[in-house]
Amino acid sequence: MLAHSLVAVVACVGSAAAVSVDPLPAPRSIVWGSAGPIAVPDLVAVDLPTSQILADAWDRAWGTIVGLRWVPQATQAPISSYEPFPTATAAAASPSTHKRNENEQQQQLQLVKVNVADVDVDLQAEVDESYTLDLAPGSDTIEINANTTWGALHAFTTLQQIVISDGSNSNDANGLIIEQPVHIEDAPLYSWRGIMIDTGRNFISLPKIKEQIDGMALSKMNILHWHLTDSQSWPFDMHTYPEMIRDAYSPRETFSRSDVSDIIEYARARGVRVVPEVDTPGHSAAGWQQIDSSIVACANSWWSNDNYAYHTAVEPPPGQLDIINNDTYGVVENVYNELSDIFTDNYYHIGGDELNTNCYKFSAYVTDWLSSDPTRTYNDLVQYWVDHAFPIFQNIPNRKLLFWEDLLLGDPHALSVPTENVLVQSWQNGIANIHNLTARGYDVLVSSADFLYLDCGFGGFVTNDPRYNVQSNPDPSQDNFNYLGDGGSWCAPYKTWQRIYDYDFTTNLTSEQAAHVKGAVAALWSEQVDDTVVSDRIWPRAAALAELVWSGNRDERTGGKRTTLLTQRILNFREYLVANGVMATPLVPKYCLQHPHACDLYYNQTVIT
Amino acid sequence: MLAHSLVAVVACVGSAAAVSVDPLPAPRSIVWGSAGPIAVPDLVAVDLPTSQILADAWDRAWGTIVGLRWVPQATQAPISSYEPFPTATAAAASPSTHKRNENEQQQQLQLVKVNVADVDVDLQAEVDESYTLDLAPGSDTIEINANTTWGALHAFTTLQQIVISDGSNSNDANGLIIEQPVHIEDAPLYSWRGIMIDTGRNFISLPKIKEQIDGMALSKMNILHWHLTDSQSWPFDMHTYPEMIRDAYSPRETFSRSDVSDIIEYARARGVRVVPEVDTPGHSAAGWQQIDSSIVACANSWWSNDNYAYHTAVEPPPGQLDIINNDTYGVVENVYNELSDIFTDNYYHIGGDELNTNCYKFSAYVTDWLSSDPTRTYNDLVQYWVDHAFPIFQNIPNRKLLFWEDLLLGDPHALSVPTENVLVQSWQNGIANIHNLTARGYDVLVSSADFLYLDCGFGGFVTNDPRYNVQSNPDPSQDNFNYLGDGGSWCAPYKTWQRIYDYDFTTNLTSEQAAHVKGAVAALWSEQVDDTVVSDRIWPRAAALAELVWSGNRDERTGGKRTTLLTQRILNFREYLVANGVMATPLVPKYCLQHPHACDLYYNQTVIT
């Protein structure tokens, strides 16, 4: 008998109950009855609203259920009892395993009935993604209800995780089962749940981008923030300015318009919005310089981290759009309009991070402008950009702008940016900056580097770095560069799934401020990333964020953090990702999957609060 | 005209000379003339001694040359001149690119002649791996000379890196060229050059192990240290004790005897020795416990890092062979003899690391033995292991033992271990332990964790860890756990290729001590590693070690470190690895490959000394 509910599971740590089925993200509410599992045949009738997206998604979900016959690879169970220290030998408790219920021979699932209130609702920000999923006691029908197509898609990814194989596969049964009854009511806590990829530092191919979208769909994430270009390369083949593609790394490492449309369609079919970013006015050299070198400042300067007074960029190569050169704006408008023609989301990311003032010392336009009025500052220069570029960006119907917080909080920063129709992406200083921005009335997207930057911890990418040339620990009394320190990674250490999941990014916000927080995006900057590693850097860690922004990191009843209970769920989900072709990194020795909580640091299961 | 030599390149930073051909590891001596490249047709005669290994290796090397038509992806060039700060715009110098010489139409390579003094010399420790490679002025023949098959294999991997494509591919030419003349005299500085993989914590499949061997062959590494088992799992299918395989993670995640022989043959064909390690008496639970639970101590104990007084293992699950239970030795002998039957190398690794004294408090054998003579200590216990196990291990003809330094330096440690026919692998305290061991007369294999552990920097794998649950920096004045600190990785930070290459592991040794250092092995422990990431964790970082132990990290003429010059070489080599199916991680934005030294931290090219 498998009587359990999510709440019961949370509460019953220490009992012997096992939950074989543990979808990620945990639904907001999932209630299991006690009738035991019923069989699921390979062929089940499905009653779908007329929708190609739904039909395709159903085929994928059901194909995965039948194709994988997933046996959970890590199931929830209380931590074992161990031999007390020190005594004679006694066998440790074995984790419970799933047993088929006698009932299942007598009943089979016959029908999945999917109701969608309005299949025509577009996939845009704040769309309703809720759904319910029911298998009533004694029923042979699963009923799914959603207000939109996008909610129904989430129901399918839940269904494909709760229909599992019991490991048997006999002549009279395929081994697939689902617990009965089950009642799920589900909807995300936050409407922005995403990952950021960067195809400017290194190229990422179409198949690998699709692999990320597959992982997002499985974990109910809905935003692919696509940092398309950077000062290093411009991989996008523009019609307006075909010369920009000269700054792709090679003819192979490019995206055509149809490639981009392919990605957008692929993502949309899985409930994922694609929000493009062409970073301006900073991080801009490649591509732009091919059109007109006069609109790019300091592109031929030494980045000069070794002589910081002359430092022109946070990383090589330098390059920023010239804010005062009027020719800049015509080019920006043309590039922007073409991109807006291809990217269908209402939101567009305009960048805005890490402007370097020294870079503009290479611009006669800027230096003349500053010297012609001694009251002018670099903050005025940023404001000039806002005043001249925002009208271009906002001259598209329904357009809303996303930008990095630096435009408001950086040095330099703009003096006045309206709060309407903008969403500010915060990456520095964790909760402090979220507090600051929401207090000023801005909607915020959380990408705090201390928790959500997936590229941290791999040392520095810059070469010719003498700091590594140290033969013994210069100061064992404290962590230092090569010994337990950052090792050259500015945002070290590597963010573990526990670190990500434990992030309470609305701590100490008023309810009004908290309402300004629209979600979170885990960012993978690609200085040290391309096809070979993009999936293992993102997954399964992004799945910890996926649950954090879908149903939170706390048990509703106790209020305690459920990080310890996420363990087996995310360990199983990692295996599930790999089985689905998403090359996620392993988190632990497989022993830990097979021995629930044997790899916990604390025997106390509520040590994380 | 491409007049250059390695020495010239080192010396001529600041000049315009470009070296398109830059094999890794850099040969001990490579001298180029100035006649310019000659063409290399797809079909070239080869004169080989009779040897299946040589014939196969030649086919692979030539197949790669013709199949890849490799265009170097990062070529050596002096750092550019940049616009001075701040001035008017001036174009930066472009890196030189390779141009075909007019001569090449007039001459083609006709023959590769390979002479091997003795093709029958076995691949064992200290085998002669030297070779010479010559293309004399005006000659149409490459001559390779080696004393052994294994030297000739290295010549082939050099050849396949110095025959490159000039990027053209016309009707009358395939684009392949080689500089003429060239004279290479090459041999390794150290006879042990390896990587360690761990199939005990997580399984690694045969194809992925072979992928590592491919990378090793290309970088002239010759040791695969195979940490076969650990307390977590026993993947090896033994005939003697078929029950051991019950502690594999699954029937799929196992190695049969023929799988192992397949790996050994595959490695041998590429000049790589396979040295197995079955760690004893620590790190032993899986497998052993299936034979006889009484020979394993503390397998059912809580590892108890949360109550350190009761701590029984450095990581879960605990388990150590019972040193006093006499039944242990019969089992060890049977297991060892079967493994020695399969693994053909003279060296065998017996483990010996991280013995935990608390674990033996769970053994009545040990506690009785200790209490029966109050003068006995845990060091005596380790000595008991040495006295009883070593005779078993040494009872194989030509057998030499490799073990972790803990057996000599740990707490507890043995009191007396002979220095003959043993090789001690050092992993702690960097140069200090190497100094200690060599001073005592031991031969040493360097695996210092601070430089050569490739698994560091990914946070902790243990779950239920409250240290991640920290919402803001508790002390911005210094690095701490979640903020620029170790983030849960005991050996953080991640070891960059620069860190590895800069390691001077014989610093302050006498010449007698230095002669005891036999080489180095980069270790990848697999708590957070399986097929998905094993290649990107090892490569291309292991290639930095490969060059360090092949030809060193210094320019012979100036004595200065050549880390800055390794940059383009390793960046190109990484692309070459990927092209050869070894899924190495990218180190930098591709921009850095295409703009030599633009991503250096210092404009000063000799800042690393």
Interface residues (C-beta under 8 A of the other chain):
Chain A: Y82 E83 F85 P86 T87 A88 T89 A90 A91 A92 R201 N202 F203 Q232 S233 Y249 E253 A286 S293 C298 N300 S301 W302 S304 N305 D306 N307 Y310 T312 E315 P316 P317 N358 K361 F362 A364 T367 G430 I431 A432 D450 G457 F458 G459 G460 F461 V462 T463 N464 D465 P466 Y468 N469 V470 Q471 S472 N473 Q478 D479 N480 F481 N482 Y483 L484 G485 D486 G487 G488 S489 A492 P493 Y494 K495 T496 Q498 R499 D502 Y503 D504 T507 S526 E527 Q528 V529 D530 T532 V533 S535 D536 K561 T563 T564 T567 V578 M583 A584 T585 P586 L587 V588 P589 K590 Y591 C592 Q594 H595 H597 A598 C599 D600 L601 Y602 Y603 N604 Q605 V607 I608 T609
Chain B: Y82 E83 F85 P86 T87 A88 T89 A90 A91 A92 R201 N202 F203 Q232 S233 Y249 E253 A286 S293 C298 N300 S301 W302 S304 N305 D306 Y310 T312 E315 P316 P317 N358 K361 F362 A364 T367 G430 I431 A432 D450 G457 F458 G459 G460 F461 V462 T463 N464 D465 P466 Y468 N469 V470 Q471 S472 N473 Q478 D479 N480 F481 N482 Y483 L484 G485 D486 G487 G488 S489 A492 P493 Y494 K495 T496 Q498 R499 D502 Y503 D504 T507 S526 E527 Q528 V529 D530 T532 V533 S535 D536 K561 T563 T564 T567 V578 M583 A584 T585 P586 L587 V588 P589 K590 Y591 C592 Q594 H595 H597 A598 C599 D600 L601 Y602 Y603 N604 Q605 V607 I608 T609
